[in-house]
Amino acid sequence: MVTIIKKGTPKEEIKRRVDEVISKSPWRDILKYAGKLKTEIDPLEYQRQMRDEWE
């Protein structure tokens, strides 16, 4: 979604438009799952292993 805000637009109007865009964002639904995954492995160690495979 693209919102055009012109120079001189009142702060209240800018805030209303930004809130409108955020409310329609799919990231809002995803954030409720952040940090909820329980695993037996260390995520950072796993990431290092995956990166080392490319070398």
C-alpha angles and dihedrals in degrees: 000000000000123000120188116210116186126211111272096030110147116255091241091057092048091050091049092051094047091049089050092053093046093050090056095046117114089215089074091069093045095054092069088070096050112125094004099107113105115202139167093226130072107251094214093050090049090051091051091051092051092050092048090057090067093060 
